[in-house]
Each structure stands twice: as C-alpha cells, then as structure tokens.
Amino acid sequence: MSGNAALIARRDRLLGRNMSLFYDDPVHLVRGEGVWLWDAEGRRYLDCYNNVPHVGHCHPRVVEAITRQASTLNTHTRYLHEGILDYVERLTATFDASLDAAILTCTGSEANDVALRMAQAVTGKTGVIATNHTYHGNTAAVSQLSTRMPPVGGFGGHVRHVPAPDSYRPLGGEGGEAFAAAFAAEVEAAIASLQESPHGFSALIIDPFFANEGFPDLPQGFLDKTVAAVRKAGGLIITDEVQPGFGRTGSDMWGHQRAGIVPDIVTLGKPMANGHPVGGVVANADVLNAFRKAFRYFNTFGGNPVSCAAAMAVLDVIEDEKLVENARDVGEYTRDAFKRLAQKHAIIGDVRGGGLFMGMEFVLDRTTKEPAVALASRIVNEMRERGVLMGKIGIHQCATKIRPPMPFSRENADLMLSVFDDVLSGL
C-alpha cells in the first residue's frame, strides 16, 4: 500500500473510518498560498471552495499577527487585556447600532449554541425553528437543527423545521411576493405549533444567505413578513453568518444586511481569523446580560490575545485590500460567464449566488427540473482531477458550491470557467 491509500488507511485507524473526505480520490495537501493549494506531489490546485482562509491561504499579515502575539502573551479573558476589547469595538462597528456587544468563542458551533441559550434567557422559552435543510454546527443543541443527520433518538419536541426556500422550485409554485408569503406562513404555523406545546417559542435561526439550502436567489424583502411574524410572537431572530459573513456576498459586510433585516443575535465562525479557531456571538448588551444572568458561561480560549490578533488582522486585510469590492466585481463577472455557459450546456438549470459565493444547479431536464445528482458528483470530481477544487450543495445535492478565498481574481475565474467548459463538454 502506498501514496494516498496508505495515508487513508492510517487515518481510518487513528481517527475512525467515518471521517468524511472530499472527492473520490482525496487530495493530500501540504501547502497553501493565496487562492492556491499544493499536494504532496507538487501539483497546484485552484481553491474555489474554502471560505476558512477568508483572506487567502497563509496571508502574511495574519501569520505575522499570530506570530507576534504568540511570542508576547496568550492567556484567557479572566485577566484584563486590550486585544479583545479593541477587536469587539472594531467588529461591532460593522453592524447596526443595536448590535453593540459580543461574546467570543472558538467555533461557529459554540457560537450557535450560545445564541440559542441567549434566546432562551430573553424569552424564557426553548422552542426553536430552522429550515429543513440546514446546518448550524456539532454541539448536542445545534445538531438538533440539522436534518441531514438526524440525532440519535430523533429530534426534540422543542424543534420545528420549515421548508427551505428554493428559488428554482419555489414553495407554492410561484416566485416573488407569493413565495415570500408562503415561507412566512410556514414559519407562522411552526410558531403556533410551538406555542401550543410546553416549550413555547424562543427563536428562528437562519443563515440569511441560505447557503446549505443552495443559496437561492431571493427577492428583496423576502424575509420581511417572516421577521414580522417572529417579532409579533415575542421570538428572536438569530442569523448564522458563518458562511455569508465578512463581505463574502459582495454587496455588504453581512448576509443579513444583504437580506435587508436587522437580527437580534448574529453568530460568526470559520473565516473570522482565517483558519485560526475563532467564533463569536454579536448582540446588544441587554441580551448578553440576560444570558450571563441565566447561564454561567466562560470559554477558556474564546477571545484569547492570539485569536483576537488574528481576527483583527483579517479585518485589516478585508479593508485594505478592498476584498468586499473584489467579491462584488469578480462575482458578477463569473456569474455572467456562468450564464453564457448555460446557453451552451443544457445540464445547467440555474445560475445563482452573490459575490464570491455562487454556483450552478445541474438538472437532467430543464422542463421537469429533475436533479442531476450523480452528474453533479462526477463534475466536481472531474474538476478536481483537472486542478480546480469545489464542492456541491443544495436541497438536492446537485448545485456546485463555489466559495473561494476572497482575493480570487477575474484571471482565477477565467481558469475555473475554462476547465468547467471542458468538463461539461466531455459529459
């Protein structure tokens, strides 16, 4: 046994056989820089998938910030230190004025767990609503929200799932206002169900870009009726910004700003410190105080000086390198090119996304919109074989997930598009 086979066997033995791996032929990575990755044989890959290295793999300013702070001091938040305060001030300045305080964690899973408890502390209720094709992390609490892998013993009675928005196959068969009203009606029904239960209703948690649902193209104001229904019932709006946040969608710093809503609680994760484990929960001081009164909470590593230095460097790079503007420009350029590819390749049923978070949905027939699930997997694997890394996602698992590091350029997009055209032409 040699090469990847030996490494996979060792991995299975030491880490367990059920750890997931990308691609039929997994990639053994040894180095990254900017939007590029290299494998153990020296082959270079264009990274069109990873949002964790948000400002690029091994960005020198982030590396320098981590190195400098790690060589000076690293401890927890039961001591005074300016680093966490400077970072939270800088971070909350990017939000609506009502979102002015934060708790720092190590992961998005922890952040969402804390957010659910914040909603419980404020409302005195435990019932929560999520879509039926979502993912919010791995703790016992948030794993109750994910329908792809139902928890042992089934979902708790405090959870209600509503149909995920799908702009290609809209709920009720109509788009626009009717689509928005249909989604709001599902949320209202879930609220009523929880209010009739012993749990009551505390919160609706959504990714405002609906990333795992396949990032549907939603009309402006789509969530307005839903937000109104939640607020009328006394519940809180939690937006999970792990995937669309930090300028990813190109139009705004945050996905909820793009959606035109102001949530009560915002959760952050993966890209926050370019791969250094940092997460966070942003709310207002009243919500944070209610949470700390109801729950004794301390996170040893959350908000440590090294983490805050890394996270601050990410904000610096986003601003100085104008990465939100780049996401808007390159995203529009790439989606326009995808639409031209759709005129050539009938397998492309839909093109959608925003900024540097986009993709195409593959179908066997544009009239029936039958998902091309097997072909989508084949396409992603063939792209990998040709040196372009991406994933697939969506309700039917037939949409490409293209979410590259934010310095991704038009030249990088041209390479990806050329390989895409070749792969689709060879099907």
Buried (B, 14 or more C-beta within 10 A) or exposed (E): EEEBEEBBEEBEEEEEEEEEEBBEEBBBBEEBBBBBBBBEEEEEBBBBBBBBBBBBBEBEBBBEBBEEBBEEEBEBBEEEBEBBEEBBEBBBEBBBEEBBBBBBBBBBBBBBBBBBBBBBBBBEBBBBBBBBBBBBBBBEBBBBBBBEEEEEEEBBEBBBBBBBBBBBBBBEEEBEEEBBBBBBBBBBBBBBBBBEBEBBBBBBBBBBBBBBBBBBBBEEBBBBBBBEBBEEBBBBBBBBBBBBBBBBBBBBBBBBBBBBBBBBBBBBBBBBBBBBBBBBBBBBEEBBBBBBEBEEBEBEBBBBBBBBBBBBBBBBBBEEBBBBEBBBBBBBBBBEBBEEBBEEBEBBBBBBBBBBBBBBBBBBEEEEBEBBBEBBBBBBBBBBEBBBBBBBBBBBBBBBBBBBBBBBBEEBBEBBBEBBBEBBEEE
